[in-house]
Amino acid sequence: LQFDVTVNDVLLALTASALRTYLDQRLQLPERPLAGLIAISKRSEGDLEMGNQITSVPVGLATDIADPVQRLLRIHRNAAKAKQMAKAYDADMLRGIGESLPPGLLNLLMRAMNSSEAPAGQPANVIVSNVRGTPVPLYCAGARIECMYPMSILAPGQGLNVTLVSYMGRVDVGFTVDPELVPDAWQLAEEMPRALTELLSAARQRVEAEARAARG
């Protein structure tokens, strides 16, 4: 796209576009931008320690911006700020709690968080996970896996989880929803390819306009 952004920025922008259209058509698009909770790696280069080293931080999805290219660039800046914040945030203790609690106690904790007395505030409106898959084909019982259908879980109080998995040069998207909070999830799925077409078209027009301006 010639905008010095990452693949993750683009995937966040497509998700934001789909959410913006979905809410706008229902007259429910808020004036303030939605926020997505994304995972950030905290592993330093050369670190071979076992286990995950990630933390989650909210990133503004710029759903208040109509232009898809401007939205992408804003998300890129927001994600860069989130990564800086992640470097300063120490999630080792929280990660250790999650890894050390017995499954039964962890289940009780999740139930308590989901009770009516749990705080209503959430760090983000949607969880967005970008999982990097393999560029080479995988096989199961001798059969080649052609595509993947990602599925995740919903955090207490969350209505939508978007999981994107790259595999063999393509990206498969899975929407896990609470149907009472997010009805007609198929529309979100249908909006993703439309969002990609819109972004590519807008990016192409912007590049051509900049080229004409440079020529005078």
C-alpha positions as CSV (number, residue, x, y, z in Angstrom):
1,L,0.0,0.0,0.0
2,Q,3.1,2.3,0.0
3,F,2.2,3.8,3.4
4,D,4.8,2.2,5.6
5,V,2.3,0.3,7.7
6,T,2.3,-3.3,8.9
7,V,0.1,-6.2,7.9
8,N,-1.4,-6.0,11.4
9,D,-2.3,-2.3,10.8
10,V,-4.1,-3.3,7.6
11,L,-6.0,-6.1,9.3
12,L,-7.0,-3.8,12.1
13,A,-8.2,-1.2,9.5
14,L,-10.3,-3.8,7.7
15,T,-11.9,-4.9,11.0
16,A,-12.5,-1.2,11.9
17,S,-14.1,-0.6,8.5
18,A,-16.4,-3.6,8.9
19,L,-17.5,-2.5,12.4
20,R,-18.0,1.1,11.2
21,T,-20.4,0.0,8.4
22,Y,-22.1,-2.5,10.6
23,L,-22.9,0.1,13.2
24,D,-23.6,2.9,10.8
25,Q,-26.3,0.9,9.0
26,R,-28.0,0.4,12.4
27,L,-27.7,4.0,13.4
28,Q,-25.5,2.9,16.3
29,L,-22.1,4.3,15.2
30,P,-20.7,6.2,18.2
31,E,-19.0,9.6,17.8
32,R,-16.0,8.4,19.7
33,P,-13.8,5.8,18.0
34,L,-14.1,2.2,19.0
35,A,-11.1,0.5,20.7
36,G,-9.7,-2.9,20.0
37,L,-7.7,-5.0,22.5
38,I,-4.7,-6.5,20.7
39,A,-1.8,-8.8,21.8
40,I,1.7,-7.3,21.8
41,S,4.8,-9.5,22.1
42,K,7.2,-8.6,24.9
43,R,9.8,-11.1,23.9
44,S,13.2,-9.4,23.3
45,E,15.4,-10.4,20.4
46,G,17.4,-13.6,21.2
47,D,15.2,-14.6,24.2
48,L,14.7,-18.3,24.0
49,E,12.8,-18.7,27.3
50,M,9.9,-21.1,27.2
51,G,6.3,-19.8,27.5
52,N,4.4,-16.9,26.1
53,Q,5.6,-13.3,26.6
54,I,2.7,-11.2,25.5
55,T,0.5,-8.5,27.0
56,S,-2.7,-6.9,25.7
57,V,-3.2,-3.2,25.1
58,P,-6.1,-1.2,23.7
59,V,-5.7,0.4,20.3
60,G,-8.0,3.1,18.9
61,L,-9.7,1.8,15.7
62,A,-10.4,5.3,14.3
63,T,-14.0,4.3,13.4
64,D,-14.8,8.1,13.6
65,I,-12.9,8.6,10.4
66,A,-14.7,8.0,7.1
67,D,-11.7,8.0,4.7
68,P,-10.2,4.4,4.7
69,V,-6.7,5.6,4.1
70,Q,-6.8,8.2,6.9
71,R,-8.3,5.5,9.1
72,L,-5.4,3.2,8.3
73,L,-2.8,5.8,9.0
74,R,-4.4,6.8,12.3
75,I,-4.6,3.1,13.4
76,H,-0.9,2.8,12.5
77,R,0.0,5.7,14.8
78,N,-2.3,4.3,17.6
79,A,-0.7,0.9,17.3
80,A,2.8,2.4,17.5
81,K,1.8,4.2,20.7
82,A,0.3,1.0,22.1
83,K,3.6,-0.9,21.5
84,Q,5.5,1.8,23.3
85,M,3.1,1.5,26.2
86,A,3.5,-2.3,26.2
87,K,7.2,-2.0,26.7
88,A,6.7,0.0,29.9
89,Y,3.9,-2.3,31.2
90,D,4.9,-5.4,33.2
91,A,2.4,-8.2,32.8
92,D,4.6,-10.9,34.3
93,M,2.7,-11.1,37.5
94,L,-0.7,-11.3,35.8
95,R,0.6,-13.9,33.4
96,G,2.0,-15.9,36.3
97,I,-1.4,-15.9,38.0
98,G,-3.1,-17.2,34.9
99,E,-0.5,-20.0,34.5
100,S,-0.5,-21.0,38.2
101,L,-4.2,-21.1,39.1
102,P,-5.8,-24.5,39.2
103,P,-8.4,-24.8,36.4
104,G,-11.3,-25.0,38.9
105,L,-10.3,-21.9,40.7
106,L,-9.7,-20.1,37.4
107,N,-13.2,-21.1,36.3
108,L,-14.7,-19.6,39.5
109,L,-12.7,-16.4,39.0
110,M,-14.1,-16.1,35.4
111,R,-17.7,-16.8,36.7
112,A,-17.2,-14.1,39.4
113,M,-16.0,-11.6,36.8
114,N,-19.1,-12.3,34.7
115,S,-21.5,-11.9,37.6
116,S,-24.0,-9.0,37.7
117,E,-21.8,-7.4,40.4
118,A,-18.8,-7.3,38.2
119,P,-17.6,-3.8,37.0
120,A,-19.2,-2.8,33.7
121,G,-16.1,-1.0,32.4
122,Q,-14.1,-2.8,29.7
123,P,-10.7,-1.8,28.4
124,A,-11.9,-2.2,24.7
125,N,-15.0,-2.7,22.6
126,V,-13.7,-5.7,20.7
127,I,-10.8,-8.2,21.0
128,V,-8.8,-8.5,17.8
129,S,-6.2,-11.3,17.5
130,N,-3.9,-11.6,14.5
131,V,-2.3,-15.1,14.5
132,R,0.6,-15.7,12.1
133,G,0.2,-19.1,10.5
134,T,2.6,-21.1,8.3
135,P,3.4,-20.2,4.7
136,V,3.7,-23.9,3.9
137,P,0.8,-26.4,3.7
138,L,-0.2,-28.5,6.6
139,Y,-1.8,-31.9,6.6
140,C,-4.1,-33.8,8.8
141,A,-4.3,-37.6,8.4
142,G,-2.8,-37.2,5.0
143,A,-5.3,-34.6,3.8
144,R,-4.0,-31.2,2.9
145,I,-5.5,-28.3,5.0
146,E,-6.9,-25.8,2.5
147,C,-8.1,-23.1,4.9
148,M,-8.6,-22.4,8.6
149,Y,-11.7,-21.3,10.4
150,P,-10.4,-19.5,13.5
151,M,-12.5,-19.6,16.6
152,S,-11.9,-17.9,20.0
153,I,-13.6,-17.2,23.3
154,L,-15.4,-14.1,24.6
155,A,-14.2,-12.3,27.7
156,P,-16.8,-11.6,30.4
157,G,-19.0,-8.8,29.1
158,Q,-17.5,-8.8,25.6
159,G,-19.9,-9.2,22.6
160,L,-17.3,-9.7,19.8
161,N,-14.0,-11.4,19.3
162,V,-12.3,-11.2,15.9
163,T,-9.5,-13.7,15.1
164,L,-7.5,-13.5,11.9
165,V,-5.2,-16.4,10.9
166,S,-2.7,-16.2,8.0
167,Y,-2.1,-19.4,6.1
168,M,-0.6,-20.1,2.7
169,G,-0.7,-16.5,1.6
170,R,-4.3,-15.9,2.7
171,V,-6.0,-14.6,5.8
172,D,-9.1,-16.4,7.2
173,V,-11.3,-14.4,9.6
174,G,-13.4,-15.8,12.4
175,F,-16.1,-13.9,14.4
176,T,-17.1,-15.2,17.8
177,V,-20.1,-13.2,19.0
178,D,-22.7,-13.0,21.7
179,P,-25.8,-13.0,19.5
180,E,-27.7,-10.9,22.0
181,L,-25.1,-8.1,21.7
182,V,-24.1,-8.6,18.1
183,P,-26.9,-9.9,15.9
184,D,-26.4,-10.8,12.3
185,A,-22.7,-11.6,12.6
186,W,-22.7,-12.7,8.9
187,Q,-22.9,-9.1,7.9
188,L,-19.6,-8.5,9.6
189,A,-18.1,-11.4,7.6
190,E,-19.5,-10.0,4.4
191,E,-18.1,-6.5,5.1
192,M,-14.4,-7.7,5.3
193,P,-13.8,-8.3,1.6
194,R,-15.7,-5.1,0.8
195,A,-13.5,-3.2,3.2
196,L,-10.4,-4.6,1.5
197,T,-11.7,-3.5,-1.9
198,E,-12.5,0.0,-0.6
199,L,-9.1,0.4,1.0
200,L,-7.2,-0.8,-2.1
201,S,-9.2,1.6,-4.3
202,A,-8.7,4.6,-2.0
203,A,-5.0,3.8,-1.6
204,R,-4.5,3.6,-5.4
205,Q,-6.3,6.9,-5.9
206,R,-4.1,8.6,-3.3
207,V,-0.9,7.2,-4.7
208,E,-1.9,8.4,-8.2
209,A,-2.9,11.8,-6.9
210,E,0.5,12.2,-5.2
211,A,2.3,11.1,-8.3
212,R,0.4,13.7,-10.4
213,A,1.2,16.4,-7.9
214,A,4.9,15.5,-7.9
215,R,5.0,15.8,-11.7
216,G,3.5,19.3,-11.4
